[in-house]
Amino acid sequence: MKHIALLLPMLLLLLLPARTFAAIGCTLSNPAQDLKYLYPEMTTYKEELRQLDQMKNGADLFKKLRARLGSDLDPVYESYETPYTVYSIFKGSDLIGIVHGVNVPGKGGVIQVFISAEPGSGEIKSFFFQRIESPAAKALKKKDFREQFNGLTLADFYKHDYFAVAEPTSDKDKVGRIAAPDVGEAGKQDYQASLRGLRKNLVLLDMFVFGLKYEAYYQRSQESLAKSKAK
């Protein structure tokens, strides 16, 4: 009887629907404190939930997300039902910033990558890790590495798709000019996961906040890339 009692909880877990184990979102642990640190002039903030499966054009956006990340989506952290939280920061009645975070799978576990963005342009103001368990954590958290991304937009990441293949030495490739930190062989996977997290943040903000402001850059980059490969 004792063994049966121990097995019952395990059996119940197996009987739960698969969606129970999916759709894990990423939120700030202490938003009031964290946002005040990022924006000392903040007076109020608004926290809004975004979920693709609850959006009118969500199915199409989900396909776009998969294509723009250029890889298979993680079933736990990047499902169609995954909730995302957008933080809007205000000084009085003026919107002064947008903050958003995502989970990306890393070698040592989930990596939580957050960015703060300019509300008009979508430019990265700063990015930081809320959680990272990696041999590369110390190097990736260094301020001089993270600050290299300040001022970049999603357009720069889309342009990089073209430059990385067609013109890998181009000085127009802002993302390609980023100096990678010394993470060693053990940290390469988490370095790439962190870059993916940055891109994922920007793609989702373009969908949730900026109305696909940078979609034309993606299409243009893909067309140029196709022409380059056809030569």
C-alpha positions in Angstrom: 0.0 0.0 0.0 2.9 2.4 0.8 4.3 1.9 -2.7 0.9 2.5 -4.3 0.5 5.7 -2.3 3.9 6.9 -3.6 3.0 6.1 -7.2 -0.4 7.9 -7.3 1.0 11.4 -7.5 3.3 10.4 -10.4 0.4 8.7 -12.2 -1.8 11.9 -11.8 1.0 14.0 -13.3 1.2 11.7 -16.3 -2.6 12.0 -16.8 -2.5 15.9 -16.9 -2.8 17.4 -20.4 0.4 18.3 -22.2 -0.4 22.0 -22.1 0.0 21.9 -18.3 3.8 21.7 -18.9 3.9 24.3 -21.7 3.3 28.0 -22.0 5.8 29.3 -19.4 6.1 33.0 -19.6 8.8 35.5 -18.4 8.0 38.3 -15.9 10.1 40.5 -13.8 10.6 39.2 -10.3 10.0 42.6 -8.7 8.7 44.9 -11.4 8.2 48.0 -9.3 11.8 47.9 -8.1 13.4 46.7 -11.3 11.6 49.2 -13.5 12.5 52.1 -11.1 16.1 51.0 -11.4 16.0 51.1 -15.2 14.0 54.3 -15.3 14.7 56.4 -12.1 12.3 59.1 -13.4 9.4 56.6 -13.6 6.2 57.6 -11.8 3.9 54.8 -12.9 4.0 51.7 -15.1 1.5 49.4 -16.8 1.7 45.7 -17.1 -0.1 44.0 -20.0 -0.4 40.4 -21.0 0.1 39.4 -24.6 -0.7 35.9 -25.9 -0.6 34.9 -29.5 -3.4 32.3 -29.3 -5.7 35.1 -28.0 -4.9 37.6 -30.7 -7.0 37.9 -33.9 -4.1 37.3 -36.2 -2.2 35.1 -33.7 -1.8 32.1 -35.9 -0.1 34.1 -38.6 2.1 35.9 -36.1 3.2 32.6 -34.6 4.3 31.4 -38.1 6.2 34.7 -38.5 7.9 34.2 -35.1 9.1 30.8 -36.1 10.4 32.1 -39.5 12.1 35.1 -38.0 13.9 33.2 -35.2 15.2 30.8 -37.9 14.9 27.7 -35.8 12.4 25.3 -34.3 10.5 26.8 -31.3 10.9 25.3 -27.9 7.7 23.5 -26.8 7.9 24.7 -23.2 9.1 28.4 -23.6 7.9 29.2 -27.1 4.5 27.5 -27.6 1.5 29.1 -29.2 0.0 29.6 -25.8 3.0 31.2 -24.1 2.1 34.4 -22.2 4.3 37.4 -22.6 4.3 40.5 -20.4 4.8 44.0 -21.8 5.8 46.7 -19.3 5.0 50.3 -20.3 6.8 52.9 -18.2 5.5 56.4 -17.7 6.7 59.7 -16.4 3.5 61.5 -15.6 1.4 60.9 -18.7 4.4 60.5 -21.0 5.4 57.0 -22.2 9.2 56.9 -21.7 10.0 53.2 -22.1 9.0 49.6 -22.9 10.4 46.6 -21.1 9.9 43.0 -22.2 11.6 39.7 -21.4 11.7 36.2 -22.9 12.8 32.7 -21.9 15.3 30.9 -24.1 16.7 27.4 -23.5 20.3 27.4 -22.6 22.9 24.7 -21.9 22.6 25.0 -18.1 18.8 25.7 -18.0 16.5 28.5 -19.0 18.0 32.0 -19.7 15.8 35.0 -19.1 16.7 37.9 -21.3 15.1 41.3 -20.9 15.4 44.5 -22.9 14.2 48.1 -22.4 13.3 49.8 -25.6 12.6 53.3 -26.8 8.8 53.7 -27.3 9.1 55.6 -30.5 11.8 53.8 -32.4 12.0 50.4 -30.8 15.7 50.9 -30.3 17.4 48.9 -27.5 18.1 51.1 -24.6 19.6 48.3 -22.5 19.5 44.6 -22.1 20.1 42.4 -19.0 19.7 38.9 -17.7 17.3 38.1 -14.9 18.4 34.5 -14.9 21.3 32.7 -16.5 23.1 29.6 -15.2 26.1 29.2 -17.5 29.8 29.0 -17.6 29.5 32.1 -19.7 27.3 34.0 -17.3 30.1 36.3 -16.0 31.3 37.3 -19.4 27.8 37.8 -20.8 26.7 40.0 -17.9 29.6 42.4 -18.4 28.4 45.9 -19.0 30.8 46.6 -21.9 29.5 43.6 -23.8 25.8 44.4 -23.2 26.2 48.1 -24.1 27.3 47.2 -27.6 23.6 46.5 -28.4 22.3 49.8 -27.2 20.8 51.7 -30.1 20.2 48.6 -32.3 16.8 47.9 -33.7 15.1 44.8 -35.2 16.0 46.2 -38.6 19.7 45.7 -37.7 19.1 42.0 -36.9 17.2 41.5 -40.1 19.9 43.1 -42.2 22.4 40.9 -40.4 20.7 37.9 -41.9 21.7 39.1 -45.3 25.2 40.4 -44.5 26.2 37.3 -42.6 25.8 35.2 -45.8 26.3 37.7 -48.7 28.7 40.3 -47.3 30.2 38.9 -44.0 32.9 41.7 -43.8 30.6 44.6 -44.5 31.0 47.5 -42.1 27.2 48.1 -42.5 26.5 45.0 -40.5 26.0 46.5 -37.0 25.1 43.1 -35.4 28.1 41.4 -37.1 30.4 44.0 -35.6 29.5 43.1 -32.0 32.6 41.9 -30.2 31.8 38.5 -28.7 33.0 38.0 -25.1 35.5 35.3 -24.3 33.1 32.5 -23.3 35.2 29.5 -24.2 33.9 26.4 -25.9 31.6 25.6 -22.9 29.8 29.0 -23.2 29.2 29.2 -27.0 25.7 27.6 -26.8 24.6 30.1 -24.2 26.1 33.0 -26.1 24.1 32.1 -29.1 21.0 31.5 -27.0 21.4 35.0 -25.5 21.6 36.6 -29.0 18.5 34.6 -29.9 16.8 36.0 -26.8 17.6 39.6 -27.9 16.2 39.0 -31.4 13.1 37.2 -30.0 12.4 40.2 -27.7 12.6 42.6 -30.6 10.4 40.4 -32.9 7.7 40.1 -30.3 7.8 43.8 -29.4 7.4 44.5 -33.1 4.2 42.4 -33.1 2.8 43.5 -29.7 3.7 47.2 -29.6 5.1 48.6 -32.9 2.6 47.1 -35.4 5.2 45.2 -37.5 7.1 48.5 -38.0 10.2 46.5 -39.2 8.5 43.9 -41.3 9.6 45.6 -44.6 13.2 45.1 -43.5 12.7 41.4 -43.0 11.1 41.0 -46.4 13.8 43.1 -48.1 16.5 41.1 -46.4 15.0 37.8 -47.5 14.6 38.9 -51.1 18.2 40.2 -51.2 19.4 36.9 -49.7 17.5 34.8 -52.2 19.0 36.9 -55.1 22.5 36.5 -53.6 22.1 32.7 -53.3 20.8 32.5 -56.9 23.9 34.0 -58.4 
